[in-house]
Amino acid sequence: MTKSFTILVVAALQMMGFEASAQPAQPPVLRGVQEFPCRQVIPQGQQLNLDFGQLCRYDDANAMLPPASAQRVVYFGDSLTEGWTNLMPGLQVNDVINRGIGGQTSAQMLVRFRADVIHLKPRIVHLLVGTNDIAGNTGATSIARIQDAIKSMAEQARANGIRVVLAAVLPAKTIPWRPGLDPVPHIRAINTWMAAYAAKEGFTYVDYRPALTDGGDGISAALSQDGVHPNAAGYAAMKPFAADAIQRANR
């Protein structure tokens, strides 16, 4: 069917009283400088292009927060942080705030660090970063780039009077969404560096491995369904380690 024939058919139908069904209006995709850039619906598959850091995820929630108390703590990271609240709802009490976003890499977290941490004026930030970098969620990276992102976030926090807890990358022998990838040597490299960096810079370091280990390089099957993400029992096992780290950072 040619284009001209199609036009004739549509015109004839309109003359007979038939109208093409109206298509639902789609919200416009906002580009350039906008006063309210989060007032849009990002089309599926366009997240990395239109909101790489996912700054819009917590935009409304941040605006509705009351002024920070003297003991505000922000847990910041990816799904390993986000899941803490989902599986242990009692985490977000006494001005403890969760700003985890599933799937994010350290580069994405660095983009939103000012909006989701610094602007919230916490006393302490707990950073749990690295698993998705190793998985390559936003493309290829290097240990040096991961280290640089962690350093940039920690240094920004310190420059704004925020005390820093650096959490070791959680143990994992495999990453289910990256078959064939061996994360173990990369986790070891990042954690060895992070422990030394925290000691050198005066940051608090917390390693959750003793709470989660299967006796080797993975998480106990009783504490995780997929070998990467803790379940409720896993977070319960991590809780006293987190509490101790927050207390040490608060001294």
C-alpha positions as CSV (number, residue, x, y, z in Angstrom):
1,M,0.0,0.0,0.0
2,T,1.5,3.3,-1.1
3,K,1.6,6.4,1.1
4,S,-0.7,8.4,-1.3
5,F,-3.2,5.6,-1.3
6,T,-3.2,5.5,2.5
7,I,-3.8,9.3,2.6
8,L,-6.8,8.8,0.2
9,V,-8.3,6.0,2.4
10,V,-8.0,8.1,5.6
11,A,-9.6,11.1,3.8
12,A,-12.4,9.0,2.6
13,L,-13.1,7.5,6.0
14,Q,-13.1,11.0,7.5
15,M,-15.7,12.1,4.9
16,M,-17.8,9.1,5.9
17,G,-17.7,10.2,9.5
18,F,-15.0,7.9,10.8
19,E,-12.1,9.5,12.8
20,A,-8.8,7.9,13.6
21,S,-8.7,6.9,17.3
22,A,-7.0,9.5,19.4
23,Q,-3.6,8.4,20.8
24,P,-3.0,9.1,24.5
25,A,-0.8,12.1,24.9
26,Q,2.7,11.3,26.0
27,P,4.5,13.5,28.5
28,P,7.3,15.4,26.9
29,V,10.9,14.4,27.5
30,L,12.6,17.3,29.2
31,R,16.0,18.4,27.9
32,G,18.3,21.3,28.5
33,V,18.1,23.6,31.5
34,Q,14.7,23.1,33.4
35,E,13.5,24.6,36.6
36,F,11.9,21.3,37.6
37,P,13.9,18.6,35.7
38,C,12.2,15.7,37.6
39,R,8.7,16.6,36.4
40,Q,8.8,14.1,33.6
41,V,8.3,10.4,32.9
42,I,11.5,8.9,31.6
43,P,10.8,6.4,28.8
44,Q,11.7,2.8,29.5
45,G,15.3,2.1,28.5
46,Q,16.3,5.8,28.6
47,Q,17.3,6.1,32.3
48,L,21.0,6.2,31.7
49,N,20.7,8.8,28.9
50,L,18.2,11.1,30.6
51,D,19.0,10.8,34.4
52,F,22.3,8.9,34.6
53,G,22.7,9.4,38.4
54,Q,19.0,9.0,39.0
55,L,18.8,12.3,40.8
56,C,15.0,12.2,40.4
57,R,14.6,9.1,42.5
58,Y,14.7,10.8,45.9
59,D,14.0,14.4,44.7
60,D,10.6,14.6,46.4
61,A,11.6,12.6,49.5
62,N,14.5,14.9,50.1
63,A,12.4,18.0,49.8
64,M,10.0,16.7,52.4
65,L,12.6,15.8,55.0
66,P,12.5,17.8,58.2
67,P,15.7,19.7,59.3
68,A,18.5,17.3,60.2
69,S,19.0,16.3,63.8
70,A,22.5,16.3,65.3
71,Q,22.6,12.5,64.9
72,R,21.3,12.1,61.3
73,V,22.8,9.1,59.4
74,V,22.5,8.5,55.7
75,Y,23.0,5.0,54.3
76,F,24.2,5.5,50.8
77,G,24.7,2.9,48.1
78,D,23.1,0.4,45.6
79,S,20.6,-2.4,46.1
80,L,22.7,-3.8,49.0
81,T,21.8,-0.6,50.9
82,E,18.3,-0.2,49.5
83,G,17.4,-3.7,50.6
84,W,18.3,-2.9,54.2
85,T,15.2,-0.8,54.6
86,N,13.0,-3.1,52.5
87,L,13.9,-6.1,54.6
88,M,14.4,-4.4,57.9
89,P,11.9,-1.5,58.0
90,G,13.1,-0.5,61.5
91,L,16.3,0.9,60.0
92,Q,14.8,4.3,59.2
93,V,14.2,5.5,62.7
94,N,15.8,8.2,64.8
95,D,16.8,10.2,61.7
96,V,18.4,7.3,59.9
97,I,17.8,7.7,56.1
98,N,18.3,5.2,53.4
99,R,19.4,6.5,50.0
100,G,20.2,3.2,48.2
101,I,19.3,2.7,44.5
102,G,19.4,-0.8,43.0
103,G,21.8,-1.4,40.1
104,Q,23.9,1.7,40.6
105,T,27.7,1.9,40.1
106,S,30.1,4.3,42.0
107,A,30.0,6.7,39.0
108,Q,26.3,7.1,39.3
109,M,26.5,7.5,43.1
110,L,29.1,10.2,42.7
111,V,26.7,12.1,40.5
112,R,24.0,12.2,43.2
113,F,26.2,12.3,46.2
114,R,25.6,16.0,46.8
115,A,21.8,15.8,46.4
116,D,21.3,12.6,48.4
117,V,24.0,13.1,51.1
118,I,25.5,16.5,51.5
119,H,22.3,18.5,51.1
120,L,20.7,16.3,53.8
121,K,23.3,17.5,56.3
122,P,23.9,14.2,58.1
123,R,26.5,13.7,60.9
124,I,27.5,10.4,59.4
125,V,27.3,8.8,55.9
126,H,27.7,5.0,55.5
127,L,29.0,4.1,52.1
128,L,28.6,0.6,50.6
129,V,29.9,0.7,47.1
130,G,31.5,-1.5,44.5
131,T,29.5,-4.7,43.6
132,N,27.9,-3.2,40.5
133,D,31.2,-1.7,39.3
134,I,32.7,-5.2,39.4
135,A,29.6,-6.5,37.5
136,G,30.1,-3.8,34.9
137,N,26.5,-2.4,35.1
138,T,27.4,0.8,33.4
139,G,30.2,-0.5,31.3
140,A,33.9,-1.4,31.7
141,T,35.8,0.2,34.6
142,S,39.0,-0.3,36.6
143,I,40.0,-0.7,40.2
144,A,41.6,2.7,40.0
145,R,38.3,4.3,38.8
146,I,36.4,2.6,41.6
147,Q,38.9,3.9,44.1
148,D,38.7,7.4,42.7
149,A,34.9,7.5,43.0
150,I,35.0,6.3,46.6
151,K,37.7,8.8,47.4
152,S,35.8,11.7,45.8
153,M,32.6,10.9,47.9
154,A,34.6,10.5,51.1
155,E,36.5,13.7,50.6
156,Q,33.4,15.6,49.7
157,A,31.7,14.4,52.9
158,R,34.7,15.3,55.0
159,A,34.9,18.8,53.4
160,N,31.3,19.3,54.5
161,G,31.8,18.2,58.1
162,I,30.2,14.7,57.5
163,R,31.9,11.7,59.2
164,V,32.5,8.7,56.9
165,V,31.9,5.0,57.4
166,L,33.4,3.0,54.5
167,A,31.9,-0.5,54.2
168,A,33.9,-3.3,52.6
169,V,32.4,-4.8,49.4
170,L,30.3,-7.7,50.5
171,P,31.5,-11.2,49.8
172,A,30.4,-12.9,46.6
173,K,31.7,-15.9,44.7
174,T,29.5,-15.2,41.6
175,I,27.3,-12.5,40.2
176,P,24.1,-14.1,38.8
177,W,23.5,-11.4,36.2
178,R,27.1,-11.7,34.9
179,P,27.7,-15.5,34.3
180,G,31.3,-16.5,34.1
181,L,32.6,-13.4,36.0
182,D,34.9,-14.1,39.0
183,P,34.4,-11.2,41.4
184,V,36.6,-12.6,44.2
185,P,40.0,-11.0,43.3
186,H,38.4,-7.7,42.6
187,I,36.5,-7.6,45.9
188,R,39.8,-8.5,47.7
189,A,41.7,-5.7,45.9
190,I,39.1,-3.1,46.6
191,N,38.7,-4.1,50.3
192,T,42.5,-4.3,50.9
193,W,42.9,-0.8,49.5
194,M,39.8,0.6,51.3
195,A,41.0,-0.6,54.7
196,A,44.4,1.1,54.2
197,Y,42.8,4.2,52.8
198,A,40.3,4.5,55.8
199,A,43.2,4.1,58.3
200,K,45.3,6.7,56.5
201,E,42.5,9.3,56.2
202,G,40.9,8.7,59.6
203,F,37.6,7.3,58.2
204,T,35.8,4.4,59.9
205,Y,36.0,1.1,58.1
206,V,33.5,-1.8,58.6
207,D,33.9,-5.3,57.1
208,Y,30.7,-7.3,57.1
209,R,32.4,-10.5,56.0
210,P,32.5,-12.1,59.5
211,A,28.8,-11.7,59.7
212,L,28.0,-13.1,56.3
213,T,30.7,-15.5,55.2
214,D,30.1,-19.1,54.1
215,G,33.6,-19.9,55.4
216,G,35.1,-19.0,52.1
217,D,34.7,-16.1,49.7
218,G,30.9,-16.2,49.5
219,I,27.8,-15.4,51.5
220,S,26.2,-18.2,53.5
221,A,23.3,-19.7,51.7
222,A,21.2,-19.1,54.8
223,L,21.8,-15.4,54.6
224,S,21.3,-14.8,50.8
225,Q,19.0,-16.2,48.1
226,D,21.3,-15.3,45.2
227,G,24.8,-15.2,46.7
228,V,25.0,-11.4,46.4
229,H,22.1,-9.7,48.2
230,P,21.6,-10.4,52.0
231,N,18.1,-11.5,53.0
232,A,16.4,-10.4,56.2
233,A,18.6,-12.8,58.2
234,G,21.7,-11.4,56.5
235,Y,20.8,-7.8,57.4
236,A,20.1,-8.9,60.9
237,A,23.6,-10.4,61.1
238,M,25.0,-7.1,59.7
239,K,23.1,-4.9,62.1
240,P,25.5,-5.1,65.1
241,F,28.5,-4.4,62.8
242,A,26.8,-1.4,61.4
243,A,25.8,-0.1,64.9
244,D,29.4,-0.5,66.1
245,A,30.7,1.4,63.0
246,I,28.3,4.2,63.5
247,Q,29.2,4.4,67.2
248,R,33.0,4.5,66.3
249,A,32.4,7.2,63.7
250,N,30.4,9.3,66.2
251,R,33.2,9.5,68.8
